[in-house]
Amino acid sequence: MLTQCGLTPFRLARAGDPVSLVDVVSSGGTFECLYTLLRDWVREEREPWDVVRRKIRFIGIVSRGSTSPKTHRWQQHADWTSDLPAGAVSNVSMDPPLYRYLADRQTKVTRTFGPGAGGPPPIRHDDDGRRALAEAVALVAYGRRPETRARLIRVLSAQKPYPKAWLSLLRR
């Protein structure tokens, strides 16, 4: 699946821009599996891990919660994140009801996929799978609309400190 997306050790080692991997995160286990897979694959392909590790980002979508220093943050309890540069692992928080919907209640388009699964899982072709796929397509289309991006830029610009790098990407 990674090869089909153009995400190979060879390409990562030679990419100009970093690649961001995004997932709805609870404990970070999926990211840990993906990190381990990439690390082993880079070693197997004899590409320079020190170069590749600077080209990957992990962005966790998390439920908005307390900003207290005592708040549990998944990446602070994961050993593998210390192998990456500062800022390579970050979170985007969302309202708890939306997070619960995406993480727990939204119909998944494919079966769970993990190491040893023997290839990517097939997309579900039942009514629930079709509705979930249509919803995913609609969400992506909504996110690409100029007025959606403009609203997001307004909201993010109002935050102090606002995320300047993100805003420049949204304006493209």
C-alpha positions in Angstrom: 0.0 0.0 0.0 2.8 2.4 0.8 4.5 1.7 -2.5 1.2 2.4 -4.3 1.1 5.8 -2.6 4.7 6.5 -3.7 5.9 6.2 -0.1 9.0 4.1 -0.5 12.4 4.3 1.4 14.0 5.4 -1.9 11.5 8.2 -2.5 11.5 9.3 1.1 15.3 9.6 1.1 15.2 11.9 -1.9 11.9 13.8 -1.3 12.1 17.5 -1.0 9.2 18.0 1.3 8.3 15.9 4.3 5.4 13.5 4.2 2.7 13.7 6.9 0.9 10.6 8.1 -2.4 11.5 9.7 -4.7 9.2 11.8 -7.4 9.5 14.5 -5.3 8.5 17.6 -6.2 7.0 20.9 -3.0 5.3 22.1 -0.7 5.7 19.1 -0.4 2.0 18.4 -1.1 2.3 14.7 1.5 5.0 14.3 4.0 2.8 16.2 3.4 -0.1 13.8 3.8 2.2 10.9 7.0 3.8 12.3 8.5 0.3 12.9 7.5 -0.9 9.4 9.1 2.2 7.8 12.3 1.9 10.0 12.7 -1.8 9.1 11.9 -1.2 5.4 14.5 1.6 5.2 17.1 -0.6 6.8 16.2 -3.5 4.4 16.5 -1.2 1.4 19.7 0.3 2.7 18.5 3.8 2.5 19.8 6.4 5.0 17.5 6.3 8.1 19.0 9.6 9.3 17.7 11.3 6.2 14.4 9.5 6.0 13.5 10.2 9.7 13.7 13.9 9.0 11.2 13.5 6.1 8.3 11.9 8.0 5.7 13.5 10.2 3.0 11.9 12.4 -0.1 14.0 13.0 -2.5 12.6 15.5 -6.2 13.7 15.5 -7.2 13.7 19.1 -10.2 14.7 21.2 -9.9 18.2 22.6 -9.4 18.1 26.3 -7.6 19.8 29.2 -4.4 21.7 28.4 -3.0 21.0 31.8 0.6 19.7 32.0 -0.9 16.6 33.7 -3.0 15.7 30.7 -2.2 12.4 29.1 -0.7 12.8 25.6 -0.1 9.7 23.6 3.2 10.7 22.1 4.7 11.5 25.5 4.3 7.8 26.4 5.7 6.3 23.2 9.4 5.4 23.1 9.7 5.5 19.3 8.9 9.2 19.0 12.2 10.1 20.6 13.9 8.8 17.4 12.4 11.6 15.4 13.3 15.3 15.2 11.4 17.7 17.5 8.1 18.7 15.9 7.8 15.5 13.8 5.0 14.3 16.0 2.1 16.6 16.7 -1.6 16.6 17.4 -4.7 18.4 16.0 -7.5 18.4 18.5 -11.2 18.4 17.6 -14.4 18.7 19.5 -15.1 15.5 21.5 -18.4 14.6 19.8 -16.8 14.7 16.3 -13.8 12.8 17.5 -16.0 10.1 19.0 -18.0 9.9 15.8 -14.8 9.5 13.6 -13.0 7.2 16.0 -15.8 5.0 17.3 -19.1 5.3 15.4 -18.3 6.1 11.8 -18.6 3.1 9.5 -15.1 2.0 8.4 -14.6 1.6 4.6 -12.2 -1.4 5.0 -11.5 -4.1 7.6 -8.7 -3.4 10.1 -5.4 -3.9 8.3 -2.2 -4.8 10.0 1.1 -6.6 9.6 0.8 -10.1 8.1 -2.6 -9.4 6.6 -1.5 -10.5 3.1 -2.3 -7.3 1.2 -4.6 -4.4 1.5 -8.1 -5.2 2.7 -10.8 -4.9 0.1 -13.1 -1.9 0.2 -16.6 -2.8 1.6 -19.2 -3.0 -1.1 -22.3 -3.3 1.1 -24.6 -0.3 1.7 -22.8 0.7 4.9 -19.5 0.7 3.1 -20.8 2.7 0.2 -22.4 5.3 2.5 -19.1 5.6 4.5 -17.1 6.0 1.3 -19.5 8.7 0.1 -19.2 10.5 3.4 -15.4 10.4 3.2 -15.5 11.8 -0.4 -17.9 14.5 0.7 -15.6 15.5 3.7 -12.6 15.7 1.4 -14.5 17.8 -1.1 -15.8 20.1 1.7 -12.2 20.6 3.0 -11.0 21.5 -0.5 -13.7 24.3 -1.0 -12.1 27.8 -1.0 -14.7 29.1 1.4 -14.0 26.2 3.9 -10.3 26.9 3.7 -10.9 30.7 4.1 -13.0 30.0 7.2 -10.3 27.7 8.6 -7.7 30.4 8.0 -9.8 33.0 9.8 -10.3 30.6 12.8 -6.6 29.7 13.0 -5.5 33.3 12.6 -7.5 34.2 15.7 -5.6 31.7 17.8 -2.6 33.0 19.8 0.0 32.0 18.9 -1.4 31.0 15.5 0.1 28.2 13.4 1.9 30.2 10.7 3.2 27.2 8.8 -0.2 25.7 8.5 -1.7 28.9 7.3 0.7 29.2 4.5 -0.1 25.7 3.4 -3.9 26.4 3.5 -3.5 29.5 1.3 -2.0 27.4 -1.6 
